[in-house]
Structure formats: C-alpha cells, structure tokens
Amino acid sequence: MTSKIALVTGGGTGLGKAMARALIADGYSVTLAGRRADVLDAAAAELGPQAHAIPADVTNPQSVAALFEGIVSRHGRLDLLVNNAGVVAPVVPFEDIDFGDWQRIVAANLTGVFLCMQAAFRVMKAQSPKGGRIINNGSVSAATPRPLSGPYTATKHGVTGLTKSGALDGRPYDIAVGQINIGNASTAMTGFIEAGALQADGRLAAEPTIDAADVARAVAYMASLPLTANVLEMTVMATKMPLVGRG
C-alpha cells in the first residue's frame, strides 16, 4: 500500500473538494462522499486517479454503512475521516424556526457527523495496524454564533461535544479526533458573507473571506501529524472578520 486512505464527506464541491485536493497532494487516496453522484464524479475526474467517488447520504445509517463498507472493500482500511458535509440554516427569528428546518439541519450537521464517526471507530479499531484520525468541521459557530442562527449554532456546539468525546474514547485505540473551526471561507454556500451578513447590531455588512485552499492546507497539516499528536481544535479565519471583539 503506497498511500494512506482518506474519506471526505461533502467532497464534491467547495471546502470538501479543496480538502481532498490538498490531501491528494500529500499522498492520500481520497474517497469523496456526497448525495449527488454527478457532482462527485466530476470532482473525482478533476482531482485525478487518487480520487474515488461514492454517493452517500450521511443522515442515513444504512447509506453510511454502505459507504464505509465500500471503502474497506476497495482499500482494506481507513486512515482519515474528514467530516465536512453540512448545510446552512435560514436566517429567521428564533420563534419562527420551522421544525422541519430544525430536523434537517440537525440531521445533516450533527447526526451525520455522529454516524460517520461511529462507522470510522468500528473500522479503525478493527484494522491492523489499528487507529486513524478524524477531523470534524466545527465552524467558528461552535463557539460564537451569528444572529438568528439557533439551529446551525446548536449543531456546531454539538460537533464540539462529539469531537471531545471521540478524542477521549479513541485514546486506547490510537484514534485521534480533532476539529477545525472555519471562519468566512469563500464558497458557493457562504456567498452571503461577501454580499452582506447580518451583524449583531442589526446591520448588514460585507465581511472579508479566505480562500478554501487556505482551510485545506490547515486540514492537511492536521492530517500529517503522527497519531501520537493531535490538534484538538484549530481556528482558521479571515484576519479581518468581525469575530473577535465587540463588533
């Protein structure tokens, strides 16, 4: 085996594709997972022979099980899981949050992370040599919310809980679990930030962004560490975004 094996969820576009590109440059073979087969196939073709696409819905336990079975069948092991898949929430007052939106956001951003971590634990504990690394996309909303973002913020706080619990429970099995908290990466999903994001004082204001490749390099660094070392949390953000301070 000449390369380590990675899985990037939400790997067909944006941050996920950028992460996959950086990992491939570092010698990984990367499986791209997501719901849209055509998007995944196009991304895999763009990234080259070390990229492989498996359509999957991370909110569905059976789909997640099939995804991990496919990786083990093809490669024999899994060294790295990057839990990147997620959705954004409608910007509405707390009392107007639709229950269906709540369920959809929790399923994609929190349940999906749990299911993939659970499947990765099973594989990493059983393989030889045992162990591996899991990197969760937490977002800076894991610590500091935007206005009118209750469901999204709740899920990202939950991801921090899963990260820390996974880091603790993975210790005996050489499973290192960490989290990257991303602030204002420029992707199709986050285009509103450059157009005008709601501020805590009620204003709409354009905010600085960073390139997805900047985030991808940080993920590649985390992945490059030996399993005896772990970045528990890393924040990568636009230097001038109004996160730190009083607005």
Backbone hydrogen bonds in HBPLUS format (Angstrom, degrees):
<---DONOR---> <-ACCEPTOR-->    atom                        ^
c    i                          cat <-CA-CA->   ^        H-A-AA   ^      H-
h    n   atom  resd res      DA  || num        DHA   H-A  angle D-A-AA Bond
n    s   type  num  typ     dist DA aas  dist angle  dist       angle   num
A0029-SER N   A0004-LYS O   2.82 MM  25  6.13 163.3  1.85 170.0 175.8     1
A0079-ASP N   A0005-ILE O   2.83 MM  74  5.17 150.3  1.92 136.8 146.8     2
A0080-LEU N   A0005-ILE O   3.03 MM  75  6.38 139.0  2.20 152.9 156.7     3
A0006-ALA N   A0029-SER O   2.82 MM  23  6.09 164.2  1.85 165.4 167.3     4
A0031-THR N   A0006-ALA O   2.81 MM  25  6.18 163.9  1.84 151.0 154.4     5
A0007-LEU N   A0080-LEU O   2.80 MM  73  6.23 143.5  1.94 149.4 161.4     6
A0082-VAL N   A0007-LEU O   2.77 MM  75  6.09 161.1  1.80 167.6 173.7     7
A0008-VAL N   A0031-THR O   2.95 MM  23  6.29 165.9  1.97 174.7 176.9     8
A0033-ALA N   A0008-VAL O   3.06 MM  25  6.22 164.5  2.09 153.6 151.7     9
A0009-THR N   A0082-VAL O   3.10 MM  73  6.42 167.3  2.11 171.8 173.1    10
A0010-GLY N   A0033-ALA O   2.82 MM  23  5.81 123.4  2.15 134.7 150.7    11
A0011-GLY N   A0033-ALA O   3.08 MM  22  5.58 157.5  2.13 149.6 153.5    12
A0017-LYS N   A0013-THR O   3.12 MM   4  5.03 164.0  2.15 116.2 119.5    13
A0018-ALA N   A0014-GLY O   3.09 MM   4  6.34 160.6  2.13 152.4 158.4    14
A0019-MET N   A0015-LEU O   2.79 MM   4  6.02 157.6  1.84 155.3 161.5    15
A0020-ALA N   A0016-GLY O   2.94 MM   4  6.17 160.7  1.98 148.0 153.3    16
A0021-ARG N   A0017-LYS O   2.93 MM   4  6.15 157.6  1.98 148.0 153.9    17
A0022-ALA N   A0018-ALA O   3.07 MM   4  6.34 159.6  2.11 148.5 153.2    18
A0023-LEU N   A0019-MET O   2.94 MM   4  6.20 157.2  1.99 152.7 159.3    19
A0024-ILE N   A0020-ALA O   2.90 MM   4  6.09 159.3  1.94 152.9 158.3    20
A0025-ALA N   A0021-ARG O   3.04 MM   4  6.27 155.3  2.10 145.2 151.8    21
A0026-ASP N   A0022-ALA O   3.19 MM   4  6.46 130.1  2.46 133.5 146.0    22
A0026-ASP N   A0023-LEU O   3.02 MM   3  4.99 132.0  2.25  94.5 108.2    23
A0028-TYR N   A0023-LEU O   3.03 MM   5  5.45 166.8  2.04 141.1 138.2    24
A0027-GLY N   A0024-ILE O   2.94 MM   3  5.06 162.3  1.97 109.9 113.4    25
A0030-VAL N   A0050-GLN O   2.78 MM  20  6.17 156.0  1.84 166.7 173.9    26
A0052-HIS N   A0030-VAL O   2.89 MM  22  6.26 147.8  1.99 155.2 159.5    27
A0032-LEU N   A0052-HIS O   2.68 MM  20  5.99 158.2  1.73 154.7 162.5    28
A0054-ILE N   A0032-LEU O   2.96 MM  22  6.21 163.7  1.99 166.9 166.3    29
A0056-ALA N   A0034-GLY O   2.72 MM  22  5.21 159.9  1.76 130.0 137.3    30
A0040-LEU N   A0036-ARG O   3.07 MM   4  6.34 163.8  2.10 156.1 161.0    31
A0041-ASP N   A0037-ALA O   2.87 MM   4  6.02 164.7  1.89 154.1 158.2    32
A0042-ALA N   A0038-ASP O   3.07 MM   4  6.20 156.3  2.12 141.7 147.9    33
A0043-ALA N   A0039-VAL O   3.02 MM   4  6.23 156.6  2.07 146.6 153.0    34
A0044-ALA N   A0040-LEU O   2.86 MM   4  6.09 162.3  1.89 155.6 160.4    35
A0045-ALA N   A0041-ASP O   2.95 MM   4  6.12 157.8  2.00 146.3 152.2    36
A0046-GLU N   A0042-ALA O   3.02 MM   4  6.22 150.6  2.11 142.3 150.2    37
A0047-LEU N   A0043-ALA O   2.90 MM   4  6.12 151.6  1.98 150.3 158.1    38
A0048-GLY N   A0044-ALA O   2.99 MM   4  6.10 138.1  2.17 146.2 155.3    39
A0051-ALA N   A0048-GLY O   3.02 MM   3  5.80 159.3  2.06 128.6 131.0    40
A0060-ASN N   A0057-ASP O   3.04 MM   3  5.64 168.3  2.06 122.7 125.9    41
A0064-VAL N   A0060-ASN O   2.96 MM   4  6.22 160.3  2.00 160.7 166.7    42
A0065-ALA N   A0061-PRO O   2.94 MM   4  6.13 159.2  1.98 147.1 153.0    43
A0066-ALA N   A0062-GLN O   3.02 MM   4  6.23 157.9  2.07 145.2 150.8    44
A0067-LEU N   A0063-SER O   2.94 MM   4  6.17 149.9  2.03 144.2 152.8    45
A0068-PHE N   A0064-VAL O   3.09 MM   4  6.39 165.1  2.11 158.3 159.1    46
A0069-GLU N   A0065-ALA O   2.96 MM   4  6.12 155.7  2.02 147.6 155.3    47
A0070-GLY N   A0066-ALA O   2.91 MM   4  6.03 150.4  1.99 143.0 150.6    48
A0071-ILE N   A0067-LEU O   3.12 MM   4  6.48 149.6  2.22 144.8 152.7    49
A0072-VAL N   A0068-PHE O   3.02 MM   4  6.24 170.3  2.03 153.5 155.5    50
A0073-SER N   A0069-GLU O   2.88 MM   4  5.96 156.1  1.94 145.8 153.2    51
A0074-ARG N   A0070-GLY O   3.05 MM   4  6.13 151.1  2.14 139.6 146.8    52
A0075-HIS N   A0071-ILE O   2.78 MM   4  5.85 168.4  1.80 158.9 162.4    53
A0076-GLY N   A0072-VAL O   2.73 MM   4  4.40 138.6  1.90 115.4 127.1    54
A0133-ARG N   A0079-ASP O   2.85 MM  54  6.17 155.9  1.91 142.3 149.3    55
A0081-LEU N   A0133-ARG O   2.91 MM  52  6.40 153.0  1.98 151.2 160.1    56
A0135-ILE N   A0081-LEU O   2.82 MM  54  6.26 160.8  1.86 162.4 169.1    57
A0083-ASN N   A0135-ILE O   2.85 MM  52  6.18 146.7  1.96 149.1 159.9    58
A0137-ASN N   A0083-ASN O   2.95 MM  54  5.97 151.9  2.03 160.3 155.8    59
A0096-ASP N   A0093-PRO O   2.85 MM   3  5.34 152.2  1.93 116.3 125.6    60
A0097-ILE N   A0094-PHE O   3.31 MM   3  5.58 170.8  2.32 112.3 113.8    61
A0101-ASP N   A0098-ASP O   3.02 MM   3  5.22 119.4  2.40 100.3 115.1    62
A0102-TRP N   A0098-ASP O   2.96 MM   4  6.36 158.3  2.01 153.4 160.1    63
A0103-GLN N   A0099-PHE O   2.97 MM   4  6.24 164.8  1.99 152.5 155.1    64
A0104-ARG N   A0100-GLY O   2.99 MM   4  6.17 158.7  2.04 145.4 151.4    65
A0105-ILE N   A0101-ASP O   2.93 MM   4  6.09 163.8  1.96 156.5 159.9    66
A0106-VAL N   A0102-TRP O   2.97 MM   4  6.12 167.7  1.99 156.7 160.3    67
A0107-ALA N   A0103-GLN O   2.93 MM   4  5.98 157.1  1.98 144.4 151.3    68
A0108-ALA N   A0104-ARG O   3.09 MM   4  6.26 164.0  2.12 146.5 150.0    69
A0109-ASN N   A0105-ILE O   2.89 MM   4  5.82 168.2  1.91 153.2 157.2    70
A0110-LEU N   A0106-VAL O   2.97 MM   4  5.23 150.5  2.06 132.9 139.6    71
A0111-THR N   A0106-VAL O   2.92 MM   5  6.27 167.3  1.93 155.8 160.1    72
A0112-GLY N   A0107-ALA O   2.91 MM   5  6.03 134.9  2.12 146.9 159.0    73
A0114-PHE N   A0110-LEU O   2.96 MM   4  6.26 163.7  1.99 154.8 159.2    74
A0115-LEU N   A0111-THR O   2.86 MM   4  6.10 169.7  1.87 159.9 161.6    75
A0116-CYS N   A0112-GLY O   3.06 MM   4  6.17 164.2  2.09 146.6 150.9    76
A0117-MET N   A0113-VAL O   2.89 MM   4  6.00 158.8  1.94 150.7 157.2    77
A0118-GLN N   A0114-PHE O   2.84 MM   4  6.01 163.1  1.87 155.1 160.0    78
A0119-ALA N   A0115-LEU O   3.01 MM   4  6.23 160.4  2.05 146.1 151.0    79
A0120-ALA N   A0116-CYS O   2.88 MM   4  6.02 156.6  1.94 145.4 152.4    80
A0121-PHE N   A0117-MET O   2.83 MM   4  6.05 158.0  1.87 153.9 159.4    81
A0122-ARG N   A0118-GLN O   3.17 MM   4  6.46 157.9  2.22 145.2 150.4    82
A0123-VAL N   A0119-ALA O   3.15 MM   4  6.46 158.4  2.20 148.1 153.2    83
A0124-MET N   A0120-ALA O   2.78 MM   4  5.91 176.0  1.78 162.5 164.0    84
A0125-LYS N   A0121-PHE O   2.92 MM   4  5.86 155.0  1.99 149.1 154.1    85
A0126-ALA N   A0123-VAL O   3.18 MM   3  5.33 126.4  2.48  98.0 111.5    86
A0127-GLN N   A0123-VAL O   3.03 MM   4  6.08 141.5  2.18 154.0 163.6    87
A0131-GLY N   A0124-MET O   2.85 MM   7  4.77 166.5  1.87 135.7 137.7    88
A0132-GLY N   A0174-ASP O   3.04 MM  42  6.50 149.0  2.14 136.5 138.2    89
A0176-ALA N   A0132-GLY O   2.93 MM  44  6.41 152.9  2.00 158.7 161.1    90
A0134-ILE N   A0176-ALA O   2.84 MM  42  6.27 155.1  1.90 158.3 163.9    91
A0178-GLY N   A0134-ILE O   2.87 MM  44  6.31 161.6  1.91 162.8 168.3    92
A0136-ASN N   A0178-GLY O   2.92 MM  42  6.33 162.8  1.95 146.1 148.8    93
A0180-ILE N   A0136-ASN O   2.89 MM  44  6.26 159.0  1.93 161.8 167.7    94
A0138-GLY N   A0180-ILE O   2.88 MM  42  5.73 154.9  1.94 137.1 144.1    95
A0142-ALA N   A0139-SER O   2.98 MM   3  5.67 163.8  2.01 118.2 121.6    96
A0140-VAL N   A0182-ILE O   3.21 MM  42  5.48 152.0  2.29 127.6 120.6    97
A0143-ALA N   A0140-VAL O   3.07 MM   3  5.81 167.6  2.08 117.7 121.5    98
A0144-THR N   A0140-VAL O   2.94 MM   4  6.07 175.3  1.94 153.7 155.2    99
A0153-THR N   A0149-SER O   2.86 MM   4  5.88 173.3  1.86 171.7 173.9   100
A0154-ALA N   A0150-GLY O   2.89 MM   4  5.97 159.8  1.93 153.3 159.2   101
A0155-THR N   A0151-PRO O   3.05 MM   4  6.31 157.6  2.10 148.7 154.0   102
A0156-LYS N   A0152-TYR O   3.06 MM   4  6.35 157.1  2.11 151.2 157.5   103
A0157-HIS N   A0153-THR O   2.93 MM   4  6.18 153.9  2.00 152.1 158.9   104
A0158-GLY N   A0154-ALA O   2.98 MM   4  6.18 150.0  2.07 140.7 149.5   105
A0159-VAL N   A0155-THR O   2.88 MM   4  6.24 140.8  2.04 142.4 153.4   106
A0160-THR N   A0156-LYS O   3.25 MM   4  6.56 149.6  2.35 139.5 145.7   107
A0161-GLY N   A0157-HIS O   3.25 MM   4  6.69 149.7  2.35 142.8 150.6   108
A0161-GLY N   A0158-GLY O   3.06 MM   3  5.04 115.5  2.49  93.7 109.2   109
A0162-LEU N   A0158-GLY O   2.98 MM   4  6.37 155.1  2.04 151.0 157.8   110
A0163-THR N   A0159-VAL O   2.80 MM   4  6.04 156.5  1.86 151.6 158.7   111
A0164-LYS N   A0160-THR O   2.98 MM   4  6.20 168.7  1.99 153.5 155.3   112
A0165-SER N   A0161-GLY O   2.94 MM   4  6.04 160.1  1.98 146.6 152.9   113
A0166-GLY N   A0162-LEU O   2.77 MM   4  5.79 156.8  1.83 144.8 152.1   114
A0167-ALA N   A0163-THR O   2.84 MM   4  6.04 153.5  1.91 147.5 155.0   115
A0168-LEU N   A0164-LYS O   3.07 MM   4  6.25 151.3  2.16 141.3 148.2   116
A0169-ASP N   A0165-SER O   2.83 MM   4  6.03 174.3  1.83 156.8 158.6   117
A0170-GLY N   A0166-GLY O   2.77 MM   4  5.59 139.3  1.93 141.6 151.4   118
A0171-ARG N   A0168-LEU O   3.36 MM   3  5.63 153.6  2.44 104.4 111.4   119
A0173-TYR N   A0170-GLY O   2.96 MM   3  5.46 150.0  2.06 118.7 128.1   120
A0175-ILE N   A0170-GLY O   3.08 MM   5  4.58 169.2  2.09 134.9 132.8   121
A0174-ASP N   A0171-ARG O   3.29 MM   3  5.44 169.4  2.31 118.4 116.5   122
A0179-GLN N   A0232-LEU O   2.92 MM  53  5.91 132.6  2.15 117.3 131.0   123
A0234-MET N   A0179-GLN O   2.93 MM  55  6.40 141.2  2.08 151.8 164.0   124
A0181-ASN N   A0234-MET O   2.64 MM  53  5.93 171.9  1.64 165.9 169.0   125
A0236-VAL N   A0181-ASN O   2.90 MM  55  6.25 155.3  1.96 154.0 161.1   126
A0183-GLY N   A0236-VAL O   2.82 MM  53  6.11 156.2  1.88 149.3 149.4   127
A0238-ALA N   A0183-GLY O   3.14 MM  55  6.22 138.9  2.31 141.4 150.4   128
A0210-ILE N   A0184-ASN O   2.84 MM  26  6.24 147.0  1.95 147.7 155.9   129
A0186-SER N   A0210-ILE O   2.78 MM  24  5.79 159.3  1.83 177.1 171.5   130
A0190-THR N   A0187-THR O   3.13 MM   3  5.32 135.9  2.34 100.9 112.5   131
A0193-ILE N   A0190-THR O   3.08 MM   3  5.87 158.4  2.13 122.2 127.4   132
A0195-ALA N   A0191-GLY O   3.35 MM   4  6.62 148.6  2.46 143.6 152.6   133
A0196-GLY N   A0192-PHE O   2.79 MM   4  5.79 158.1  1.84 151.9 156.0   134
A0207-GLU N   A0193-ILE O   3.02 MM  14  5.72 160.7  2.06 142.6 148.1   135
A0197-ALA N   A0205-ALA O   2.87 MM   8  5.33 158.9  1.91 128.2 123.2   136
A0205-ALA N   A0197-ALA O   2.99 MM   8  5.33 162.3  2.02 136.8 140.5   137
A0199-GLN N   A0203-ARG O   2.74 MM   4  5.27 161.4  1.77 166.4 168.6   138
A0202-GLY N   A0199-GLN O   3.00 MM   3  5.33 162.1  2.03 116.1 118.8   139
A0214-ASP N   A0211-ASP O   2.98 MM   3  5.50 141.2  2.14 111.1 121.1   140
A0216-ALA N   A0212-ALA O   2.96 MM   4  6.26 158.5  2.01 149.5 156.3   141
A0217-ARG N   A0213-ALA O   3.00 MM   4  6.19 151.3  2.08 144.4 149.8   142
A0218-ALA N   A0215-VAL O   3.00 MM   3  5.18 120.6  2.37  99.2 114.3   143
A0219-VAL N   A0215-VAL O   3.02 MM   4  6.42 155.5  2.08 153.5 160.5   144
A0220-ALA N   A0216-ALA O   2.88 MM   4  6.14 160.2  1.92 150.9 156.6   145
A0221-TYR N   A0217-ARG O   2.97 MM   4  6.21 147.6  2.08 140.4 148.7   146
A0222-MET N   A0218-ALA O   3.04 MM   4  6.37 164.4  2.07 151.0 154.1   147
A0223-ALA N   A0219-VAL O   2.91 MM   4  6.18 155.9  1.97 151.0 158.1   148
A0224-SER N   A0220-ALA O   2.97 MM   4  6.07 126.6  2.26 136.4 149.9   149
A0224-SER N   A0221-TYR O   2.98 MM   3  5.04 135.1  2.19  98.8 112.0   150
A0229-ALA N   A0226-PRO O   2.88 MM   3  5.64 166.3  1.90 127.0 129.8   151
A0241-MET N   A0238-ALA O   3.10 MM   3  5.38 171.9  2.11 115.8 117.8   152
A0243-LEU N   A0241-MET O   2.84 MM   2  5.65 139.5  2.00 103.4  92.8   153
